[in-house]
Amino acid sequence: MAYQASTEEHPIEIVNIASLENRVKENMERGAFGYIRGGSEDEWTMAENTHAFKKKKIIPRVLRGIDHVSLKTTLWDIELDTPIIQAPSAAQGLAHEKGETNTAKGVADAGSIFSISTYANTTIEDAAKAAPNAPQFFQIYMSKDDGFNQFILTKAMEAGAKAIILTVDSTLGGYREEDVVNKFQFPLPMPNLAAYSEQSASGDGEGKGISEIYAAAKQGLVPEDIRKIKAFTKLPVIVKGIQAPEDAEVAISAGADGIWVSNHGGRQLDGGPASFDMLPLIASIVNKRVPIIFDSGIRRGEHVFKALASGADLVAIGRPIIYGLNLGGAQGVKSVFDHLNKELSITMQLAGTKTIEDVKNTTLMD
């Protein structure tokens, strides 16, 4: 039997982002849902990512004459309608038959940034064509094969990528028990791999498990890899997967143009700290030299507010966007942005902050 993904195309009603998970569970094949939802080992770090936001409190300010707020912000010279962007996520064809093309459209409609993964079910070119006037980034898992790295980076440049995201926390896959129980293998090809496999014997990912996919990844990433990507592409490089302040310093010294604080949504190392717990420490070391993007655990507009107040310039969401994609296609993706923007707007006004810069200058209480 061929794999069946959602074909839904409509806005979705959202009471809260967390409630989407059960709706998607009923709407998606078991193995696909387990792959998207799951974290590593006991999923302790995955749970801590969201729980950590409860440790900080917002002290509301009043009598400031605020009758509306603005979510507009910028990253470098890219103007955005929201401080929320999309985190690169692999294999979106598991959630919807139009996969990354629909996600690109939905993110563009939200006035945000779409990032396509090396392991997408859509080509870099097709994702760019789906939203030709919107900014897109390309996320690379460095391969042991330098020929592949140059091939895929060239495709990203030709498609107009505005930046390269180098993921550094995934030189192999975390131990995800749900994938083991479901004996999960990718049922769909990854065309960015397929295009290169025409020149090699690397294959297109179809029928492989996550450990087989990661087998091609470069195991020993070093600061020089940042320099190589910058030299080859002449594009900004954002280093994703920073969890220790010391590593932020190493990355910036190697030329990183942005630091992405993330523990991969709890999908890699279990037992590590919540990303939010590390954000202020990393922000202190970065000291505004480069922008900071934050992900892992965002499920409320309040969480977005707290991350921005703790040193992030932008926040990114992964699973919620995939859930919106499954339930409503491109319009479902935009519905997720709309809901979080609504919650964030309410939080900002009630906290006495009119702009995103005001939020960044807010001090939270322990």
Beta strands, then each sheet from edge to edge (+ up, - down):
strand 1: 73-75
strand 2: 78-80
strand 3: 84-86
strand 4: 114-117
strand 5: 136-140
strand 6: 164-167
strand 7: 237-242
strand 8: 258-261
strand 9: 292-294
strand 10: 314-317
sheet 1: 1+ 2-
sheet 2: 3+ 10+ 9+ 8+ 7+ 6+ 5+ 4+
end
